[in-house]
Amino acid sequence: MADPTVIECSSSCTVTVVHELSLPPFQLTMEDGLAISVAVIGVWALGWAIGLIKRQIQTSASDNN
């Protein structure tokens, strides 16, 4: 995080300016990253399992002909 720049006025005000580059994908916590990776792996595993089932059905259908 960037260091804030403090500007003090001659009257009774204080202004604090913080310049920060904010990129949400790079601000994930470990828990957020783990949740996203588990979801991605789960979707991949589901697609892989569906592909295996599809291949098994096609193989058994061609064996019956």
Backbone as JSON Lines, residues from 0, in Angstrom:
{"i":0,"aa":"M","n":[0.85,-1.17,0.0],"ca":[0.0,0.0,0.0],"c":[0.9,1.23,0.0]}
{"i":1,"aa":"A","n":[0.48,2.25,-0.71],"ca":[1.26,3.48,-0.83],"c":[1.2,4.28,0.46]}
{"i":2,"aa":"D","n":[2.28,5.0,0.72],"ca":[2.3,5.87,1.89],"c":[1.43,7.09,1.63]}
{"i":3,"aa":"P","n":[0.59,7.47,2.59],"ca":[-0.28,8.63,2.36],"c":[0.53,9.93,2.39]}
{"i":4,"aa":"T","n":[0.08,10.89,1.61],"ca":[0.66,12.22,1.62],"c":[-0.26,13.11,2.43]}
{"i":5,"aa":"V","n":[0.26,13.71,3.49],"ca":[-0.55,14.55,4.37],"c":[-0.25,16.01,4.07]}
{"i":6,"aa":"I","n":[-1.29,16.77,3.83],"ca":[-1.18,18.21,3.56],"c":[-1.87,18.93,4.7]}
{"i":7,"aa":"E","n":[-1.15,19.76,5.39],"ca":[-1.75,20.5,6.5],"c":[-2.03,21.93,6.06]}
{"i":8,"aa":"C","n":[-3.23,22.38,6.31],"ca":[-3.66,23.73,5.94],"c":[-3.31,24.7,7.06]}
{"i":9,"aa":"S","n":[-3.35,25.97,6.72],"ca":[-3.08,26.99,7.75],"c":[-4.25,27.08,8.74]}
{"i":10,"aa":"S","n":[-5.43,26.71,8.3],"ca":[-6.57,26.69,9.22],"c":[-6.61,25.31,9.88]}
{"i":11,"aa":"S","n":[-7.74,24.93,10.39],"ca":[-7.83,23.68,11.15],"c":[-8.28,22.5,10.29]}
{"i":12,"aa":"C","n":[-7.72,22.35,9.12],"ca":[-8.09,21.21,8.28],"c":[-6.85,20.39,7.95]}
{"i":13,"aa":"T","n":[-7.05,19.13,7.7],"ca":[-5.98,18.24,7.26],"c":[-6.51,17.42,6.09]}
{"i":14,"aa":"V","n":[-5.73,17.36,5.04],"ca":[-6.11,16.62,3.84],"c":[-5.11,15.47,3.67]}
{"i":15,"aa":"T","n":[-5.63,14.27,3.51],"ca":[-4.76,13.1,3.28],"c":[-5.06,12.54,1.89]}
{"i":16,"aa":"V","n":[-4.02,12.38,1.09],"ca":[-4.16,11.88,-0.26],"c":[-3.39,10.56,-0.35]}
{"i":17,"aa":"V","n":[-4.07,9.52,-0.81],"ca":[-3.43,8.22,-0.99],"c":[-3.58,7.81,-2.45]}
{"i":18,"aa":"H","n":[-2.45,7.57,-3.1],"ca":[-2.45,7.09,-4.48],"c":[-2.14,5.6,-4.44]}
{"i":19,"aa":"E","n":[-3.04,4.81,-5.01],"ca":[-2.88,3.36,-4.95],"c":[-3.42,2.74,-6.23]}
{"i":20,"aa":"L","n":[-2.67,1.81,-6.78],"ca":[-3.11,1.06,-7.94],"c":[-3.89,-0.13,-7.44]}
{"i":21,"aa":"S","n":[-5.14,-0.22,-7.87],"ca":[-6.02,-1.28,-7.37],"c":[-6.43,-2.2,-8.49]}
{"i":22,"aa":"L","n":[-5.89,-3.43,-8.48],"ca":[-6.26,-4.45,-9.46],"c":[-6.89,-5.61,-8.7]}
{"i":23,"aa":"P","n":[-8.21,-5.76,-8.75],"ca":[-8.91,-6.76,-7.94],"c":[-8.39,-8.19,-8.08]}
{"i":24,"aa":"P","n":[-7.99,-8.67,-9.27],"ca":[-7.53,-10.06,-9.32],"c":[-6.28,-10.31,-8.49]}
{"i":25,"aa":"F","n":[-5.49,-9.28,-8.24],"ca":[-4.26,-9.44,-7.49],"c":[-4.42,-9.11,-6.02]}
{"i":26,"aa":"Q","n":[-5.63,-8.85,-5.58],"ca":[-5.88,-8.53,-4.18],"c":[-6.67,-9.64,-3.49]}
{"i":27,"aa":"L","n":[-6.54,-10.85,-3.97],"ca":[-7.27,-11.97,-3.38],"c":[-6.58,-12.43,-2.1]}
{"i":28,"aa":"T","n":[-7.39,-12.85,-1.15],"ca":[-6.84,-13.49,0.03],"c":[-6.57,-14.95,-0.32]}
{"i":29,"aa":"M","n":[-5.89,-15.65,0.56],"ca":[-5.63,-17.08,0.33],"c":[-6.94,-17.85,0.24]}
{"i":30,"aa":"E","n":[-7.9,-17.48,1.07],"ca":[-9.2,-18.18,1.08],"c":[-9.94,-17.95,-0.23]}
{"i":31,"aa":"D","n":[-9.9,-16.71,-0.74],"ca":[-10.57,-16.41,-2.01],"c":[-9.91,-17.18,-3.15]}
{"i":32,"aa":"G","n":[-8.59,-17.2,-3.18],"ca":[-7.87,-17.93,-4.22],"c":[-8.16,-19.42,-4.16]}
{"i":33,"aa":"L","n":[-8.22,-19.95,-2.95],"ca":[-8.52,-21.38,-2.78],"c":[-9.93,-21.69,-3.27]}
{"i":34,"aa":"A","n":[-10.89,-20.83,-2.94],"ca":[-12.27,-21.06,-3.36],"c":[-12.38,-21.03,-4.89]}
{"i":35,"aa":"I","n":[-11.7,-20.1,-5.54],"ca":[-11.74,-20.02,-7.0],"c":[-11.07,-21.23,-7.62]}
{"i":36,"aa":"S","n":[-9.92,-21.64,-7.08],"ca":[-9.22,-22.78,-7.66],"c":[-10.0,-24.08,-7.47]}
{"i":37,"aa":"V","n":[-10.65,-24.25,-6.34],"ca":[-11.48,-25.44,-6.12],"c":[-12.65,-25.45,-7.1]}
{"i":38,"aa":"A","n":[-13.25,-24.3,-7.34],"ca":[-14.36,-24.22,-8.3],"c":[-13.89,-24.56,-9.71]}
{"i":39,"aa":"V","n":[-12.74,-24.05,-10.12],"ca":[-12.22,-24.33,-11.46],"c":[-11.91,-25.81,-11.6]}
{"i":40,"aa":"I","n":[-11.24,-26.39,-10.61],"ca":[-10.91,-27.81,-10.66],"c":[-12.18,-28.66,-10.64]}
{"i":41,"aa":"G","n":[-13.18,-28.25,-9.87],"ca":[-14.45,-28.98,-9.84],"c":[-15.15,-28.99,-11.18]}
{"i":42,"aa":"V","n":[-15.18,-27.85,-11.85],"ca":[-15.82,-27.78,-13.18],"c":[-15.04,-28.62,-14.17]}
{"i":43,"aa":"W","n":[-13.7,-28.56,-14.1],"ca":[-12.88,-29.38,-15.0],"c":[-13.15,-30.87,-14.76]}
{"i":44,"aa":"A","n":[-13.19,-31.29,-13.5],"ca":[-13.41,-32.7,-13.16],"c":[-14.79,-33.16,-13.63]}
{"i":45,"aa":"L","n":[-15.78,-32.31,-13.48],"ca":[-17.12,-32.66,-13.95],"c":[-17.14,-32.85,-15.46]}
{"i":46,"aa":"G","n":[-16.51,-31.96,-16.19],"ca":[-16.43,-32.09,-17.65],"c":[-15.68,-33.34,-18.06]}
{"i":47,"aa":"W","n":[-14.6,-33.65,-17.36],"ca":[-13.83,-34.86,-17.64],"c":[-14.68,-36.11,-17.39]}
{"i":48,"aa":"A","n":[-15.42,-36.13,-16.3],"ca":[-16.28,-37.28,-15.97],"c":[-17.39,-37.44,-17.01]}
{"i":49,"aa":"I","n":[-17.98,-36.34,-17.43],"ca":[-19.02,-36.4,-18.46],"c":[-18.44,-36.93,-19.77]}
{"i":50,"aa":"G","n":[-17.21,-36.51,-20.1],"ca":[-16.55,-37.02,-21.31],"c":[-16.3,-38.52,-21.23]}
{"i":51,"aa":"L","n":[-15.9,-39.01,-20.06],"ca":[-15.7,-40.45,-19.89],"c":[-17.0,-41.21,-20.05]}
{"i":52,"aa":"I","n":[-18.06,-40.71,-19.45],"ca":[-19.37,-41.36,-19.56],"c":[-19.83,-41.38,-21.01]}
{"i":53,"aa":"K","n":[-19.66,-40.26,-21.69],"ca":[-20.05,-40.17,-23.11],"c":[-19.27,-41.17,-23.94]}
{"i":54,"aa":"R","n":[-17.97,-41.26,-23.71],"ca":[-17.13,-42.2,-24.45],"c":[-17.53,-43.65,-24.17]}
{"i":55,"aa":"Q","n":[-17.87,-43.94,-22.93],"ca":[-18.28,-45.29,-22.56],"c":[-19.6,-45.65,-23.24]}
{"i":56,"aa":"I","n":[-20.53,-44.71,-23.29],"ca":[-21.81,-44.96,-23.96],"c":[-21.6,-45.18,-25.45]}
{"i":57,"aa":"Q","n":[-20.74,-44.38,-26.08],"ca":[-20.46,-44.54,-27.51],"c":[-19.77,-45.87,-27.81]}
{"i":58,"aa":"T","n":[-18.87,-46.27,-26.93],"ca":[-18.16,-47.54,-27.12],"c":[-19.12,-48.72,-26.99]}
{"i":59,"aa":"S","n":[-19.99,-48.68,-25.97],"ca":[-20.93,-49.79,-25.79],"c":[-21.98,-49.82,-26.91]}
{"i":60,"aa":"A","n":[-22.34,-48.67,-27.44],"ca":[-23.3,-48.62,-28.55],"c":[-22.69,-49.2,-29.83]}
{"i":61,"aa":"S","n":[-21.43,-48.92,-30.07],"ca":[-20.78,-49.44,-31.29],"c":[-20.48,-50.94,-31.15]}
{"i":62,"aa":"D","n":[-20.3,-51.44,-29.93],"ca":[-20.08,-52.87,-29.73],"c":[-21.36,-53.67,-29.98]}
{"i":63,"aa":"N","n":[-22.52,-53.09,-29.76],"ca":[-23.79,-53.77,-29.95],"c":[-24.18,-53.87,-31.42]}
{"i":64,"aa":"N","n":[-23.58,-53.08,-32.29],"ca":[-23.93,-53.1,-33.72],"c":[-23.22,-54.16,-34.43]}
